[in-house]
């Protein structure tokens, strides 16, 4: 009997702050979608494109760049991520002071 080897595909969950930073980097034209996919190891072919459609300031209907206001949910999520980051930095700072 022949042994069959299967490739297991794992779906990754990316934080909102990670998604926003990738979208921001692409919007600044620092990196292409393909390059971002390779740089950050994003597996799905349309994953970053979906992030751009969801979080970008680009008007996908009219295919023009716009300064669209962020939704309340986007603003809230960004602020929550900033709070988490600051809390982690505070904990790390306190831990390093305690080691001295």
Secondary structure, 3 states (H helix, E strand, C coil): CCCCCCCCCCCCCCCHHHHHHHHHHHHCCCCCHHHHHHHHCCCCCCHHHHHHHHHCCEECCCCEECCCCCCHHHHHHHHHHHHHHHHHHHHHHHHHHHHC
